[in-house]
């Protein structure tokens, strides 16, 4: 039984507003983290900061346009809410699609860049995601163009003229994020395992380490892509929810990555003794997975164990007992 269009849009708008509220909180937290790093080290990873800020702005445009669209449908449109919300193209939809696609494109290219950096700057690693990203860009431009060339009275987003390009956009973007997410997650997991095998680091729990990897590999964002594509393929208007959510989820993902990666540079990082169940626990050494987007790796070790593998994903800090 199909869900009423007005109910589906209202639910999606409310859920997206909640997600955007979370995005705002995490964005503010990421800014605070960046400022602390700036004060303590004098360094800022602009390749993370600039895209993350732009993604947040696109998410803001997306949410604002969603509420304007719903307001117009309920209180302004002379044809009624159902007709307005069913239209494939209108000024409000153009605005929120701009926010949605802008956030998706920036998030995709940021994930590709992270994969490139974490794999030592190897161009061979990103050949496939670069191709799929270009395909995402072309298909995204085409489906938006076709939406605005259809007759004004078109009221189905599953119209045959745009379905193929929309599916191409979703699947190409999903392929990009899935490929890069896999590369990033594998690299982080192998590096973490290598350090632990050498007896340098013990704890935290497996679940905690998996959660860290899920955050840094942007797995949440990739999952949203998959859900959106599946619901669109089955032609369910429930696809409105993941469609609206994508920009906010992209902002949430980037802010979490910044908070996780940039936060470990803070000079006032709490030692494992203060929070025994959070963060790595060591006898003589403390290790953190860090961001290398800036191309700068700090090393403060003076007595590194002989069997400690050299890996630029880790910072070794000696601390007094």
N, C-alpha and C positions, 0 to 999 in steps of 0.2 A: 504494500500500500504506500503510494508516494506521500511524502511529507508536504504539508502546505507551504507554498513558496514564502509567504510572509513570516510564518513561524520559523522556517529554516533560516531566513536572513536575520531575523531578530536574535535567534539563538547564536548564530555565528558572530553577529556583531557584539553581543554581550561577552561571549567567550574571548573574542579577540581583544576587547577592551580590558578584560582581566589580564590576558597575556601581555598586553601593552603596559599595564601597570607594573607587572613584574619586570618587563624590559626597561622601564624608567628607573626602577630601583637598582637593577643590576648595572645599568649604564652609569648612574651616579657613583655606584661603588667602584666601577672600573676607572672612572675619572679620579676618584680619591686615591686608588692604587697607583695610577700613573703619576699623580702629583707627589706621592710619597717617594716613589722611585726617583723622580726628578730631583727632589730635595736631598735624597741620600746618595745618589750616584751621579747626578747631572746628566743622565741619559734617558732618552725616551725612544721607544720603538715606534717611529712614525708610520711604518708600514702596517702596523696594527691599529694605531690610533685613528688615522685619517679614514680608512675604510669603515671602521666600526662607527665613527661619528656620522658618516654619510648614510650608513645602513640605518642607524637610529632615526635620522631625519626622514628617510624614505618611509620607515615604519610609522612615523608621526603623521606624514601626509596620508598614508594609507588609512589609518584609523580615523582621522578627521574627515576624510572623504566618505568613509563608510557611514558615519553618523549623519553627515549632510545628505547622503543618498537616502537613508532610511527616513529622515525627517521630511525630505521632499516627497517621498512616496506616501507617507501617512497624512501629511497636513497640506501639501501644496498641489500635488499632481491632480488635475481635473479628471483624468481617466481612472483614478483609483490606485491603490497600493499594488494590487496584483499586476496590473498592466505595467506600471513603472518599473517594478522590481524584475519583471520578466524580460524587459528590453535588453537586447544584446549590447547596445551602445547608447550611452547618454553622457553628458558632461561629468557627472559624478563618478560614473564607472571609469571614465577616462582618467580621472584624477587618482582613484584608488588603484587602478591597474598600473599607473606610472610608479606609485609607491611600491607596489608589489614586485613588479619586474625590476625596478632599480635595486631593491634590496636583494632579490634573488641573484641578479648578475654580479653584484659586488661580493656577496657571500660566496658564490661559486669561485670567483677568481681569487678571493682570499684563501679559500681552502686549497686551491691549486698551488698557490704560492707557499703555503705552509708545508705541503707535501714536498715541494721543490727544495725548500730549506732543510727540512728534516732528513732528506736523503742526500745531503751533502752537495746540493747545487747541481745534481745530475739532470741534464736536459732530457735524457732518454726516459727518465721516470715520468715526465709530464707530457710526453708526446700525445698519448691517448687522451688525457683529460683536456689538453688544449684543443684538440680536434672536436671533442664533444662539447666544449664550451663555445666554440665558434658555431657549432650546429645549434646550440641552445639560443645563442644570440640571434641567428638568422630566423629560426622558427618562431621565436618570440616576437620579433618585428613583424613577421608575416601574419601571424594570427591576429595581432592587434590591428594591423592594416586592413585585413579582411573584415574584421568586426565593424570597422567604420566605413566600409564600402558596401555593406549589405543594406537592403531597403530599411528605412527607419522603423518600419512596423515589425521587423523580425523579433520574435520573442522566445527564441530557444538558443541557449548557448551550445546545444548539441547539434546545431545546424551542420549539414554535411560539408559546407564550404569551409568551415573553420575547424571542424573536429580533427582532421588529419594534422593540421599545423599545431593545434593545441596539444594533442597527444605527443607529437614530436618534441615540442618544447618541454613538456613534463618529463618524458623519458630521457631525453638528452641531458637535462639538468640532473636528473636522478643518477644517470650513469656517471656524470662528472663527480658528483659528491660521493657516490658509492665507491668509486675507484680510489679517490683521494682519501676517503675515510678509512678504507682498508689499508692503504699504504701507511698512513699516519699511525693507526692503531697497531699495526704489526711492528713498526719501527719502535714505538714507545714500549710495547710489551717485551720485545726481544732485548732492548737496552736495559730495561728494568730487571729482567731475568738474568742477564749477564752480570750485572752488578751484584745481585743477590747470591749467585752461584759462587762468586769470589769472596763471600763472607763479609762484605763491607757493610751491608745494610740488612736490617731485619725489621719486619713490620712495615707498613700497616697491614691490615687484613687483605685477603684477596679481593673481597668485595669492594673495599675502599680503593684499591689500585685499579680495579676494573672501572669504577665510577670516574676516576681521574682520566683514564684513557678515553672513556666515552665522551667526556667533556671536551678534551683537547682534540679529539678526532672529528668533532662536529657530527656525531652519530645521531643526535636528536634531530638536527636539521635534515639529515638524509632520510630518516624515518618519516618525517612530515611530507617530504617529496613523494615517497612511496605511497602513503595513504591517500594523498591528493590524486595521484595518477590512477590508483585502483578505483576510487569512487567516481572519477570522471569516466573511466572506461565502461563502468556499469551504468552510466547515465543516471546517476542518483543526484538529486539536488542537495543531498547532504554534503556533497563536495564543496558547498559554499563555506563550510567551517574550516577545513584545511586550507582552502584557497585564501580566505581572509587571514588566517593565522600565519601564513608563510613569512610575511615581512617582520612581524613581531618575533617569531621564533628565530629568524636570522639574526635579529638584534640581540636577543637573549643569548644565543650561541656565541656570538662574537664577544659580548661583554664577559661571559663566563671564561672564555679562553684568555682574555686580557687579565682578568682577576687572578686566574690560576697561574698563568705564565709570568706575568710581570710582578706579581705579588711576592715571589720568592726572592726578589732583589732587595726587599726592604731591610734596612739595617736593624729594625726592631722586631724582626721575625721571632715569634715565641719559640722557645726551646721545647724539645719533646717532654721535658719534665713538667711543664705547666699544663699541658694537655696530653696526658698519657695515652689516650685512645685516638688521637688525631695526629697524623703526620708520622714520618719515619722515626724509628728509634734505633740508636746505635750506641756502641760502647765508647768509641773514640772519634767517629766520623759521622757527619750529617750530610745527606745527599738530597738534592732537590732536582726534579725535572724542571728545566727552565726554558724560557723562550729564547730562540736564537735568531728571531726575525731581524734584529738589529745588526747581526753579524758579529756581535761582541760577546765573548764568553769570559767570565771572570773566574780566576783560579786563585785561591788563597791557601793552598795546601803546601806544607813544607815537608811532611813525612808521609808520602803516599805509599800504600802497600805495594810490594813488588808485583803481585798478581792482579792489581787493579787495572781493568781494561781502560784504554783511553777512549773516551767518548765525549764529544762536545755537547751532549745533551745534559750533562751533569756538572754541577758545581760542588766541589768538595770544600767543606769548611771545618776547620779544627776548632773545637770549643773546649773550654776548661771543664774539668770534672767538678 
